[in-house]
Amino acid sequence: MTDDILLTNATVISLDPRHPSGTAVGISKDRIAWVGDTKNAATEFSGRYREVDLGGATVAPGFVDAHHHIMTLGFWMSQINCGYPQISSITEIVDAVAERVRATPAGEWVLGRGYDDNKLAERRHLSRQDLDIVSPQHPVMIRNASGHMSVVNSFALHRAGITRDTVSPFGGHVDVDASGEPTGLLQETAQELLGVPFLPSDKKLLRGYLKTAGDAYLAAGVTSGHEAGIFGPAEFSVLQEAWADGSLALRTYMMIRNPFLESLEGVGLFTGFGDDRLRVGSIKIVSDGSLIGRTAAMCSPYEHAAEDDLGLTMFTQDELNDLVWRGHSAGWQMAIHAIGDRAIDMCLDAYAVAQGRQPRADARHRIEHCGVMRPDIIARMSQMGVIPVGQPPFISEFGDGFLKHLGRERSQLTYPLKSLLNAGLPACGSSDSPVSSYQPLIGIQAAVTERTNGGQEFAPAEALTVEEALRLYTLNSAYAAFDEHRKGSITPGKYADLVVLNRDPRVVDPATIADITVAATIRGGEFVYEAPL
């Protein structure tokens, strides 16, 4: 355990209405022991302690990312970065692939990630022909920023046996050109035809990815995260090994993908097993696709599209009802990826059926992303107590594409924030990293400004105050993991998980919140990150 610490000369944003502000925080071992004014510390925070003068910096609760993929982030960091603004055209992607090909033995995969066709100069997806020019002897896969689609070259198509005669799998689509030949674009479950795992299973590699991404998160002020989908046993093992040897960077709440539900049913495991560092959380289900890829399941067609362009569902309603019932009846919190309003309707129907068969108080079932909303959906979620877990950085990073695909009217309740809070819903802040930026300050800025990176107003009526935005990434996200009594505010008795910022986000120009520096991150009373001088 750490020694007692007194943080002084600070601006404290506690998010606790009982003592909302102060200039000092006392830490005893791994817990917050006292919050008040520096001048009163000598009499109110007694005992032996080490004083740390923060020089006027701002202290807030440590950030909680309610939906991320930490090992995938580490994996993506090892790939070609095709994201905007680092890369802004297909030509630049091809040049980057050519450079990686020269350093890769023939026959081995060349992987890239993060392109957004809405931001490329050509305003289109890559094609296999684009990649073939520089990769005649390597399979190449460039994953879209959404993670829900990829573009591959001809070598990769041939290796996977994908031809003009290949039938698209349920929940996926093999894109073809006017002559019926594959273009190289594989959407949703069609990516599985490649036989390339979303994440490698080699435990040594995974430990490296976990370390790389964990360090990045600590530097961003994040102390807890909800891992949004354990894909395989190696990931679970790696997290457990890091927990056992004390190297796990974040307090981690694990969502386990639904293919493992049958095995978990066999041992009787359910939500809550574990401790304050690593805990079994939800059963995670993916019910539809992505919005920027136009595969999210919609009630009405996308803009400038055919009447049947309504996206993709991964399950029938009966199949989804069955999965939810199995998890719900066994004591699991359920967390369903649903972006389009049709998918959200299906999730709420499934939750209603399960609760009707076996009412459970405080189940806290979740909808991950919860993108395209309607007033009736918001009212229904509030009545049912379903938690919306959204991604504020999507507003800035993908908002231009949302406006294009949905039109301005529907976008006004796409990833809404103020409307959810006004309905009494504990809207959560998250990144879906590596899909969008893992730094919470970027999401907080987006929630406050409601502006896209292209400079457009997105949904100005949904803009939050800074303190409301901070709650998305602290108290509300803690609530989504049954942790509101342990973290999320600077309250005596809670974990001493804190972020130290060089400026107060409440008083700076909202358009510069993302530029605030994380000076230090404290987890359990220990300084786990300090910015270089």
MOZI-V110841 format. One record per backbone hydrogen bond with DSSP energy under -1.0 kcal/mol. CO is the residue of the C=O (numbers start at 1). NH is the residue of the N-H. If there is no record, write none. Layout:
co:CO nh:NH
co:CO nh:NH
This chain:
co:4 nh:50
co:5 nh:27
co:6 nh:52
co:7 nh:25
co:8 nh:54
co:9 nh:56
co:11 nh:59
co:14 nh:490
co:16 nh:19
co:20 nh:14
co:22 nh:12
co:23 nh:10
co:24 nh:36
co:25 nh:7
co:26 nh:33
co:26 nh:34
co:27 nh:5
co:28 nh:31
co:30 nh:496
co:31 nh:28
co:32 nh:493
co:34 nh:26
co:36 nh:23
co:36 nh:24
co:37 nh:40
co:38 nh:41
co:40 nh:44
co:41 nh:45
co:50 nh:6
co:52 nh:8
co:54 nh:57
co:57 nh:11
co:58 nh:501
co:59 nh:13
co:60 nh:499
co:63 nh:223
co:63 nh:224
co:65 nh:226
co:67 nh:432
co:68 nh:228
co:69 nh:73
co:70 nh:74
co:71 nh:75
co:72 nh:76
co:73 nh:77
co:75 nh:78
co:76 nh:79
co:80 nh:113
co:83 nh:87
co:88 nh:121
co:89 nh:93
co:90 nh:94
co:91 nh:95
co:92 nh:96
co:93 nh:97
co:94 nh:98
co:95 nh:99
co:96 nh:100
co:97 nh:101
co:98 nh:102
co:101 nh:104
co:105 nh:108
co:110 nh:141
co:111 nh:80
co:112 nh:143
co:113 nh:82
co:115 nh:145
co:116 nh:119
co:120 nh:123
co:127 nh:131
co:128 nh:132
co:129 nh:133
co:131 nh:134
co:137 nh:107
co:139 nh:110
co:140 nh:153
co:141 nh:112
co:142 nh:151
co:143 nh:114
co:143 nh:115
co:144 nh:147
co:148 nh:188
co:149 nh:144
co:150 nh:186
co:151 nh:142
co:153 nh:157
co:154 nh:158
co:155 nh:159
co:156 nh:160
co:157 nh:162
co:163 nh:166
co:169 nh:172
co:171 nh:189
co:173 nh:187
co:175 nh:183
co:177 nh:180
co:181 nh:177
co:183 nh:128
co:184 nh:152
co:185 nh:175
co:186 nh:150
co:187 nh:173
co:187 nh:190
co:188 nh:191
co:189 nh:192
co:190 nh:193
co:191 nh:194
co:192 nh:195
co:202 nh:206
co:203 nh:207
co:204 nh:208
co:205 nh:209
co:206 nh:210
co:207 nh:211
co:208 nh:212
co:209 nh:213
co:210 nh:214
co:211 nh:215
co:212 nh:216
co:213 nh:217
co:214 nh:218
co:215 nh:219
co:217 nh:222
co:218 nh:221
co:221 nh:63
co:223 nh:251
co:224 nh:65
co:225 nh:253
co:226 nh:68
co:227 nh:229
co:227 nh:255
co:230 nh:257
co:232 nh:236
co:233 nh:237
co:234 nh:238
co:235 nh:239
co:236 nh:240
co:237 nh:241
co:238 nh:242
co:239 nh:243
co:240 nh:244
co:241 nh:245
co:242 nh:247
co:242 nh:248
co:251 nh:225
co:252 nh:279
co:253 nh:227
co:254 nh:281
co:255 nh:230
co:256 nh:284
co:257 nh:260
co:258 nh:261
co:260 nh:264
co:261 nh:265
co:262 nh:266
co:264 nh:268
co:264 nh:269
co:270 nh:273
co:273 nh:280
co:277 nh:252
co:278 nh:275
co:279 nh:254
co:280 nh:272
co:282 nh:256
co:283 nh:335
co:284 nh:258
co:285 nh:337
co:287 nh:314
co:290 nh:295
co:290 nh:296
co:291 nh:294
co:295 nh:289
co:295 nh:312
co:297 nh:342
co:297 nh:343
co:306 nh:309
co:308 nh:310
co:309 nh:302
co:310 nh:298
co:316 nh:320
co:317 nh:321
co:318 nh:322
co:319 nh:323
co:320 nh:324
co:321 nh:325
co:322 nh:326
co:323 nh:327
co:324 nh:328
co:325 nh:329
co:327 nh:332
co:328 nh:331
co:333 nh:283
co:334 nh:366
co:335 nh:285
co:336 nh:368
co:337 nh:287
co:338 nh:370
co:339 nh:372
co:340 nh:344
co:341 nh:345
co:342 nh:346
co:343 nh:347
co:344 nh:348
co:345 nh:349
co:346 nh:350
co:347 nh:351
co:348 nh:352
co:349 nh:353
co:350 nh:354
co:351 nh:355
co:352 nh:356
co:353 nh:357
co:354 nh:358
co:365 nh:387
co:366 nh:336
co:367 nh:389
co:368 nh:338
co:368 nh:370
co:371 nh:415
co:374 nh:378
co:375 nh:379
co:376 nh:380
co:377 nh:381
co:378 nh:382
co:379 nh:383
co:380 nh:384
co:381 nh:385
co:381 nh:386
co:387 nh:367
co:388 nh:428
co:389 nh:369
co:391 nh:394
co:392 nh:395
co:393 nh:397
co:394 nh:398
co:396 nh:453
co:398 nh:402
co:399 nh:403
co:400 nh:404
co:401 nh:405
co:402 nh:406
co:403 nh:407
co:405 nh:303
co:407 nh:411
co:409 nh:412
co:410 nh:413
co:411 nh:414
co:413 nh:373
co:417 nh:421
co:418 nh:422
co:419 nh:423
co:420 nh:425
co:421 nh:424
co:425 nh:427
co:428 nh:390
co:429 nh:66
co:432 nh:435
co:433 nh:69
co:439 nh:442
co:439 nh:443
co:440 nh:444
co:441 nh:445
co:442 nh:446
co:443 nh:447
co:444 nh:448
co:445 nh:449
co:446 nh:450
co:447 nh:464
co:450 nh:458
co:452 nh:455
co:456 nh:452
co:459 nh:462
co:460 nh:463
co:465 nh:469
co:466 nh:470
co:467 nh:471
co:468 nh:472
co:471 nh:474
co:471 nh:476
co:472 nh:429
co:473 nh:64
co:474 nh:478
co:475 nh:479
co:476 nh:480
co:478 nh:481
co:478 nh:483
co:479 nh:482
co:483 nh:486
co:483 nh:487
co:486 nh:495
co:489 nh:491
co:491 nh:494
co:494 nh:32
co:495 nh:497
co:496 nh:525
co:497 nh:62
co:498 nh:522
co:499 nh:60
co:500 nh:519
co:500 nh:520
co:501 nh:58
co:504 nh:507
co:509 nh:512
co:510 nh:513
co:512 nh:515
co:513 nh:516
co:517 nh:502
co:519 nh:531
co:520 nh:500
co:521 nh:528
co:521 nh:529
co:522 nh:498
co:523 nh:526
co:526 nh:523
co:529 nh:521
